[in-house]
Amino acid sequence: MVLRSMFRRALLIGLLGCTSAKAQEWPKVGEAAPAVTYAQVLQALEGVDTKWEALRGKAVVVEFWATWCGGCVENIPHMNQLEDQFAGKPIQFISITEEEKGDVLRFLAKHPIHGWVALDPKRDSFKTYKAEGIPQTVLIDAKGRLRAITGPSDVNEKVLGDLLAGRDVKVRSVLDAGTPAILGAEPGAPTPLVQVMIRPAAPVDVSRVSPGFASSRDGRYAAYGVTVRDLLSDAYDIPASRVDAPEWCSMLRYDVSIVVPHGGEADQWPLLQQTFAQAFHFRVRHEARKTNAYVLQTEPGLELKMKSSAATASKSRPWGGQGEFDAVGAQMKSVVWVAGIVLHAEVFDETGLQGRYDFDLKWNHKDPISLVSAIREQLGLAIVPVEREMEYLPDVVGSGCCCADCAQNSVHANLENSEHRPRPQPEGRWVMAQAGTICFLRTSRCRLADWQAAKDSYHL
């Protein structure tokens, strides 16, 4: 269910972008850079002309980014350091996003960006510079010539020094990866009638798509950088927390493409099951068992503390994994989603609340169980430990090794002779090699100690 829900989640946080079916030429390095257009600039000094034409004579560093993009957020301190280091020199840093002003301002209040922040709601500049995968950095010299299209982590003091001096900029270029395409639909290639493809995840430099990106339209589903556990979850429509799989299934990542005739989306998952069994030599069985879980609910005498929202769509973002969920227009499913991730367990919504709400939920990210009291005190909701009977994939059995080296070469090495023999795993997880077969048993991913502590606090 991870991949199936990933698309819905992507819509929730504004993740999705669409690759144009019509090939578009990249701007050419060494030639005049196309104008970078934007509707508004934030954080410019009063009286400064922010028009693109006014920047002639300055070097420009354009960063395509978004508040929801983990790689973008991780690179903010690096870019801020460069901005500070080159302060007073003829160079302008511009971070450009397609998001709404209110969302950006809320983000900047917690994660400052030192340069200009430009708004491009129509994505005109994103299209001009083919910024399908972000973060993406564009370097333009003082004469208006395009010097590089790269990533922020590749920009450093020497690179910017060369840019200011008008010298050739030696930096890794995303242009080397060619035109990004939906898996199985490269430019000029016929569209497959039916296709299921699983490959080891391509580097971002090749795919130009961040891990976790998913798109779905017209019978075509593509996901990048997803784990084997996620694939099992979606193939069999069971949450990943109920898929008992070896440790490597949560570590190795793959790109996935499923193509079926338009209107036949229900056929995607049986096809994935069959292909998955072939690719990883898996056999599975289903089993119902009692499981530690949580229920999100209202409670008599507990006052609801969330504000009703006027927003018609969710603009909610848990930023940076630092114990904060800043929500605008969030529904209860968003709270359930965050709680499930933090508590490492399934959470069921039994609040009966159908509206949208604004709130800023904070908890101690080093202590996951602190989320239970935070939800109670800050939202006015109770999250209660329960036991529920749920369906599991308890014994996924594979007849070969799927280590990184073997996966890259599509080789399934026999465990009798494999250097990648499974090892005992912590928290009751064991992987046992026997007669060339991978078998494994493990406890529920719900952390028993956390669940028991919450249960004790409710005297259950």
ZAMARGU-4260 file (C-alpha; in steps of 0.2 Angstrom, whole numbers, plus 5000, padded with zeros to 4 digits):
<rodrens>
0) 5000/5000/5000 | 5015/5011/5001 | 5016/5014/4982 | 4997/5015/4980 | 4996/5028/4994
5) 5012/5037/4988 | 5003/5045/4974 | 4989/5051/4985 | 5002/5057/4998 | 5012/5066/4984
10) 4996/5076/4979 | 4994/5080/4997 | 5011/5088/4999 | 5012/5095/4981 | 5025/5083/4976
15) 5020/5078/4958 | 5026/5086/4942 | 5023/5079/4925 | 5036/5076/4911 | 5030/5083/4895
20) 5027/5070/4881 | 5035/5082/4869 | 5054/5083/4870 | 5060/5100/4874 | 5078/5106/4870
25) 5089/5109/4885 | 5097/5127/4886 | 5114/5126/4879 | 5129/5129/4890 | 5140/5143/4884
30) 5126/5152/4875 | 5115/5166/4881 | 5104/5160/4896 | 5086/5160/4894 | 5077/5173/4905
35) 5072/5167/4922 | 5054/5173/4925 | 5045/5174/4942 | 5029/5182/4948 | 5036/5189/4964
40) 5053/5190/4974 | 5053/5189/4993 | 5067/5195/5004 | 5075/5208/4992 | 5081/5224/5000
45) 5069/5239/4998 | 5071/5249/4982 | 5081/5235/4974 | 5076/5231/4956 | 5072/5213/4955
50) 5068/5212/4937 | 5079/5199/4928 | 5085/5212/4916 | 5092/5222/4931 | 5104/5208/4935
55) 5114/5210/4919 | 5132/5212/4925 | 5130/5201/4939 | 5133/5182/4941 | 5117/5173/4945
60) 5115/5157/4955 | 5097/5150/4952 | 5091/5136/4964 | 5075/5127/4959 | 5068/5120/4975
65) 5052/5116/4985 | 5048/5116/5004 | 5043/5098/5003 | 5059/5092/4994 | 5071/5084/5007
70) 5086/5086/4996 | 5082/5105/4994 | 5080/5107/5013 | 5096/5098/5016 | 5106/5110/5005
75) 5099/5126/5012 | 5113/5128/5025 | 5126/5125/5011 | 5119/5138/5000 | 5117/5150/5014
80) 5135/5148/5018 | 5140/5152/5000 | 5128/5167/5000 | 5137/5174/5016 | 5154/5170/5009
85) 5151/5180/4993 | 5141/5194/5001 | 5146/5211/4993 | 5152/5203/4977 | 5143/5205/4960
90) 5133/5188/4962 | 5115/5186/4966 | 5107/5170/4973 | 5089/5166/4969 | 5079/5151/4975
95) 5064/5149/4965 | 5049/5138/4969 | 5031/5135/4961 | 5023/5136/4978 | 5011/5148/4986
100) 5017/5163/4995 | 5009/5159/5012 | 5017/5141/5012 | 5034/5148/5007 | 5033/5162/5021
105) 5028/5149/5034 | 5043/5138/5029 | 5055/5153/5029 | 5050/5157/5047 | 5058/5141/5052
110) 5071/5138/5038 | 5079/5154/5033 | 5086/5156/5015 | 5098/5170/5014 | 5096/5175/4996
115) 5081/5180/4986 | 5066/5168/4986 | 5056/5170/4970 | 5039/5163/4966 | 5035/5155/4949
120) 5017/5148/4951 | 5015/5145/4933 | 5032/5135/4932 | 5038/5145/4917 | 5056/5145/4923
125) 5055/5127/4928 | 5049/5122/4911 | 5062/5133/4903 | 5076/5125/4912 | 5068/5108/4912
130) 5068/5107/4931 | 5059/5091/4933 | 5070/5084/4946 | 5074/5096/4961 | 5085/5103/4968
135) 5093/5109/4952 | 5106/5124/4951 | 5109/5135/4936 | 5124/5145/4935 | 5124/5161/4924
140) 5139/5172/4922 | 5140/5192/4922 | 5138/5192/4903 | 5122/5182/4904 | 5129/5166/4897
145) 5124/5149/4904 | 5139/5141/4912 | 5131/5125/4920 | 5116/5116/4926 | 5120/5105/4941
150) 5115/5101/4959 | 5118/5112/4974 | 5130/5100/4982 | 5142/5102/4967 | 5143/5121/4969
155) 5157/5127/4980 | 5169/5142/4983 | 5180/5137/4968 | 5165/5135/4956 | 5158/5152/4961
160) 5175/5160/4960 | 5177/5154/4942 | 5159/5160/4938 | 5163/5177/4944 | 5180/5177/4934
165) 5171/5172/4918 | 5182/5156/4917 | 5175/5139/4912 | 5165/5131/4926 | 5170/5113/4929
170) 5156/5105/4938 | 5146/5089/4936 | 5131/5093/4924 | 5114/5086/4924 | 5114/5088/4905
175) 5125/5072/4904 | 5110/5062/4910 | 5100/5067/4894 | 5082/5070/4894 | 5072/5063/4909
180) 5058/5052/4904 | 5045/5041/4912 | 5051/5024/4914 | 5047/5014/4898 | 5042/5030/4888
185) 5058/5037/4882 | 5057/5051/4869 | 5054/5043/4852 | 5050/5026/4858 | 5033/5017/4855
190) 5022/5017/4870 | 5021/4999/4878 | 5004/4991/4878 | 5008/4982/4894 | 5024/4983/4904
195) 5030/4979/4921 | 5048/4984/4924 | 5059/4983/4940 | 5077/4988/4940 | 5089/4993/4954
200) 5087/5012/4957 | 5096/5023/4945 | 5106/5037/4953 | 5098/5054/4953 | 5110/5060/4941
205) 5103/5047/4928 | 5085/5047/4933 | 5084/5065/4937 | 5071/5061/4950 | 5072/5061/4969
210) 5069/5044/4978 | 5051/5042/4982 | 5044/5052/4967 | 5029/5044/4960 | 5017/5048/4946
215) 5001/5040/4939 | 4991/5044/4924 | 4983/5035/4909 | 4986/5018/4915 | 5005/5022/4918
220) 5013/5021/4935 | 5031/5025/4939 | 5040/5026/4955 | 5058/5029/4959 | 5069/5023/4973
225) 5057/5012/4982 | 5061/4997/4993 | 5057/4979/4991 | 5046/4980/5006 | 5036/4994/4998
230) 5034/4983/4982 | 5028/4968/4992 | 5016/4980/5002 | 5008/4986/4986 | 5009/4970/4976
235) 4998/4962/4989 | 4989/4977/4996 | 4995/4975/5014 | 5004/4989/5024 | 5022/4988/5024
240) 5022/4986/5043 | 5014/4969/5041 | 5026/4962/5028 | 5039/4952/5037 | 5054/4953/5026
245) 5073/4952/5028 | 5083/4968/5032 | 5089/4970/5015 | 5071/4972/5009 | 5071/4989/5018
250) 5088/4994/5012 | 5089/4991/4993 | 5079/5002/4982 | 5072/5000/4965 | 5063/5009/4951
255) 5046/5003/4945 | 5036/5005/4930 | 5019/4997/4927 | 5010/5001/4911 | 4992/4994/4907
260) 4979/5000/4894 | 4970/5015/4900 | 4956/5010/4912 | 4964/4994/4917 | 4973/5001/4932
265) 4966/4986/4943 | 4977/4974/4932 | 4993/4983/4938 | 4995/4974/4954 | 4993/4956/4949
270) 5006/4960/4935 | 5017/4966/4949 | 5015/4951/4959 | 5019/4939/4945 | 5035/4950/4940
275) 5040/4951/4958 | 5040/4932/4960 | 5051/4930/4945 | 5063/4944/4949 | 5066/4940/4967
280) 5061/4921/4967 | 5048/4925/4981 | 5034/4914/4988 | 5021/4922/5000 | 5007/4916/5011
285) 4994/4926/5020 | 4990/4925/5039 | 4978/4934/5051 | 4986/4938/5068 | 4983/4949/5083
290) 4993/4965/5081 | 4998/4980/5092 | 4991/4995/5085 | 4984/5012/5090 | 4967/5021/5088
295) 4965/5040/5086 | 4949/5045/5094 | 4940/5059/5102 | 4937/5057/5121 | 4923/5063/5132
300) 4929/5078/5142 | 4944/5081/5131 | 4942/5098/5121 | 4946/5098/5103 | 4961/5111/5101
305) 4963/5111/5082 | 4956/5126/5072 | 4944/5123/5058 | 4952/5128/5042 | 4946/5138/5028
310) 4958/5129/5016 | 4950/5118/5003 | 4966/5107/5001 | 4980/5101/5012 | 4996/5111/5014
315) 5003/5100/5027 | 5022/5096/5029 | 5031/5087/5042 | 5048/5096/5039 | 5065/5088/5042
320) 5060/5074/5054 | 5063/5085/5069 | 5047/5082/5078 | 5036/5095/5070 | 5020/5094/5059
325) 5015/5111/5053 | 4997/5108/5045 | 4985/5119/5036 | 4969/5111/5029 | 4974/5094/5036
330) 4962/5080/5037 | 4963/5066/5051 | 4971/5055/5038 | 4987/5066/5039 | 4988/5064/5058
335) 4986/5046/5056 | 4999/5045/5043 | 5012/5055/5053 | 5008/5045/5069 | 5010/5029/5060
340) 5027/5034/5054 | 5033/5040/5071 | 5026/5026/5081 | 5031/5013/5069 | 5014/5005/5070
345) 4997/5006/5061 | 4985/5019/5067 | 4966/5019/5064 | 4956/5034/5063 | 4940/5033/5074
350) 4938/5051/5077 | 4923/5053/5065 | 4930/5070/5061 | 4927/5075/5042 | 4933/5093/5041
355) 4950/5101/5038 | 4960/5108/5052 | 4975/5120/5055 | 4988/5116/5069 | 5006/5115/5073
360) 5010/5098/5082 | 5027/5097/5091 | 5035/5082/5100 | 5052/5076/5105 | 5058/5067/5090
365) 5071/5057/5100 | 5056/5049/5110 | 5043/5043/5098 | 5030/5039/5112 | 5030/5057/5116
370) 5019/5060/5101 | 5005/5052/5111 | 5004/5065/5124 | 5008/5079/5111 | 4992/5074/5101
375) 4982/5074/5117 | 4988/5091/5124 | 4990/5100/5108 | 4976/5093/5097 | 4964/5087/5110
380) 4963/5070/5103 | 4967/5053/5111 | 4978/5040/5103 | 4975/5024/5112 | 4985/5007/5111
385) 4974/4992/5105 | 4975/4975/5098 | 4968/4971/5081 | 4967/4956/5070 | 4976/4960/5054
390) 4982/4951/5038 | 5000/4948/5037 | 5013/4942/5024 | 5022/4931/5037 | 5033/4920/5027
395) 5040/4928/5011 | 5052/4915/5005 | 5065/4918/4991 | 5076/4905/4983 | 5091/4917/4980
400) 5101/4931/4986 | 5096/4949/4981 | 5111/4959/4988 | 5116/4975/4979 | 5129/4967/4968
405) 5118/4952/4963 | 5103/4964/4960 | 5114/4975/4949 | 5119/4960/4938 | 5102/4951/4939
410) 5111/4936/4947 | 5102/4926/4961 | 5117/4918/4970 | 5114/4902/4979 | 5116/4905/4998
415) 5126/4889/5000 | 5141/4899/4991 | 5136/4917/4994 | 5147/4929/5003 | 5131/4939/5007
420) 5124/4926/5019 | 5110/4933/5030 | 5114/4937/5048 | 5104/4938/5064 | 5095/4955/5066
425) 5091/4964/5082 | 5073/4966/5090 | 5069/4947/5087 | 5072/4948/5068 | 5081/4932/5062
430) 5086/4928/5044 | 5090/4909/5042 | 5099/4902/5027 | 5094/4884/5024 | 5097/4873/5008
435) 5098/4889/4997 | 5082/4896/5004 | 5079/4913/5013 | 5067/4911/5027 | 5064/4924/5040
440) 5054/4927/5056 | 5052/4944/5064 | 5042/4953/5077 | 5029/4966/5072 | 5038/4983/5067
445) 5027/4991/5081 | 5040/4994/5094 | 5033/4983/5108 | 5041/4993/5122 | 5034/5009/5116
450) 5017/5001/5113 | 5017/4994/5131 | 5022/5010/5138 | 5007/5019/5130 | 4996/5005/5135
455) 5001/5006/5153 | 4998/5025/5153 | 4980/5021/5149 | 4979/5007/5162 | 4973/4995/5149
</rodrens>
